[in-house]
Amino acid sequence: MNAMTGWYTARELAEHANIAYPNLWTYRKRGILPMPDMYIGNKPLWSHTLINQWDEEREAKAKEQA
């Protein structure tokens, strides 16, 4: 995440989520990854807040499955 802006680019998000960059788009198509909050040109951006929420949901699902 860009600490100055509070937004994740696709590559930063893939790194944060420990997902291979090409798989990020598969996650998006399957509805696993939330929609970007905004685009700048054709560049999707996710807010820090949205990704924190997503992280919490993923952790809760992982605990349920364990």
TORKOL-4160 file (C-alpha; in steps of 0.2 Angstrom, whole numbers, padded with zeros to 4 digits, m for minus):
66
<pt num="1" X="0000" Y="0000" Z="0000"/>
<pt num="2" X="0006" Y="0017" Z="m0003"/>
<pt num="3" X="0007" Y="0024" Z="0014"/>
<pt num="4" X="0005" Y="0042" Z="0008"/>
<pt num="5" X="m0011" Y="0039" Z="m0001"/>
<pt num="6" X="m0019" Y="0025" Z="0008"/>
<pt num="7" X="m0023" Y="0016" Z="m0008"/>
<pt num="8" X="m0018" Y="m0001" Z="m0014"/>
<pt num="9" X="m0013" Y="m0004" Z="m0033"/>
<pt num="10" X="m0017" Y="m0022" Z="m0040"/>
<pt num="11" X="0002" Y="m0027" Z="m0038"/>
<pt num="12" X="0002" Y="m0020" Z="m0020"/>
<pt num="13" X="m0014" Y="m0029" Z="m0015"/>
<pt num="14" X="m0007" Y="m0045" Z="m0023"/>
<pt num="15" X="0008" Y="m0044" Z="m0012"/>
<pt num="16" X="m0002" Y="m0039" Z="0004"/>
<pt num="17" X="m0014" Y="m0054" Z="0001"/>
<pt num="18" X="0000" Y="m0066" Z="m0003"/>
<pt num="19" X="m0008" Y="m0069" Z="m0020"/>
<pt num="20" X="0002" Y="m0071" Z="m0036"/>
<pt num="21" X="m0002" Y="m0056" Z="m0046"/>
<pt num="22" X="m0010" Y="m0065" Z="m0061"/>
<pt num="23" X="m0022" Y="m0074" Z="m0048"/>
<pt num="24" X="m0028" Y="m0058" Z="m0042"/>
<pt num="25" X="m0039" Y="m0056" Z="m0057"/>
<pt num="26" X="m0046" Y="m0074" Z="m0055"/>
<pt num="27" X="m0050" Y="m0069" Z="m0037"/>
<pt num="28" X="m0060" Y="m0054" Z="m0044"/>
<pt num="29" X="m0069" Y="m0064" Z="m0057"/>
<pt num="30" X="m0074" Y="m0077" Z="m0044"/>
<pt num="31" X="m0081" Y="m0064" Z="m0032"/>
<pt num="32" X="m0067" Y="m0067" Z="m0019"/>
<pt num="33" X="m0059" Y="m0050" Z="m0021"/>
<pt num="34" X="m0069" Y="m0035" Z="m0018"/>
<pt num="35" X="m0072" Y="m0023" Z="m0032"/>
<pt num="36" X="m0060" Y="m0008" Z="m0033"/>
<pt num="37" X="m0065" Y="0008" Z="m0024"/>
<pt num="38" X="m0060" Y="0018" Z="m0039"/>
<pt num="39" X="m0050" Y="0019" Z="m0055"/>
<pt num="40" X="m0038" Y="0031" Z="m0060"/>
<pt num="41" X="m0038" Y="0029" Z="m0079"/>
<pt num="42" X="m0038" Y="0010" Z="m0081"/>
<pt num="43" X="m0029" Y="0007" Z="m0065"/>
<pt num="44" X="m0040" Y="0000" Z="m0051"/>
<pt num="45" X="m0037" Y="0006" Z="m0033"/>
<pt num="46" X="m0043" Y="m0002" Z="m0017"/>
<pt num="47" X="m0044" Y="0008" Z="m0001"/>
<pt num="48" X="m0035" Y="0003" Z="0015"/>
<pt num="49" X="m0052" Y="0002" Z="0024"/>
<pt num="50" X="m0059" Y="m0010" Z="0011"/>
<pt num="51" X="m0044" Y="m0021" Z="0012"/>
<pt num="52" X="m0044" Y="m0022" Z="0031"/>
<pt num="53" X="m0062" Y="m0027" Z="0030"/>
<pt num="54" X="m0059" Y="m0040" Z="0017"/>
<pt num="55" X="m0044" Y="m0047" Z="0028"/>
<pt num="56" X="m0055" Y="m0048" Z="0043"/>
<pt num="57" X="m0068" Y="m0058" Z="0033"/>
<pt num="58" X="m0055" Y="m0070" Z="0026"/>
<pt num="59" X="m0048" Y="m0073" Z="0043"/>
<pt num="60" X="m0066" Y="m0077" Z="0050"/>
<pt num="61" X="m0069" Y="m0089" Z="0036"/>
<pt num="62" X="m0053" Y="m0098" Z="0038"/>
<pt num="63" X="m0057" Y="m0100" Z="0057"/>
<pt num="64" X="m0074" Y="m0107" Z="0053"/>
<pt num="65" X="m0066" Y="m0120" Z="0041"/>
<pt num="66" X="m0053" Y="m0125" Z="0053"/>
